[in-house]
């Protein structure tokens, strides 16, 4: 969260260099947490993290949800 706060602070002061550094820190934190980078599981299931529910393999299920649920 420190890195995300740093992004916001850099944007508020229009410090583009600091913003770039903060974005890299956010990226590194996400990689360390397993949210980005190569998949860490090997059970043969596809990586669907980059697919929207409404357009990917879950489109039919998503379409069945009541309005306003996102």
Secondary structure, DSSP 8 states (H G I E B T S, - for coil): -HHHHHHHHHHHTT-HHHHHHHHHHHHHHHHHTTSSSS----SS----TTS-TTTSTTHHHHHTS-TT--
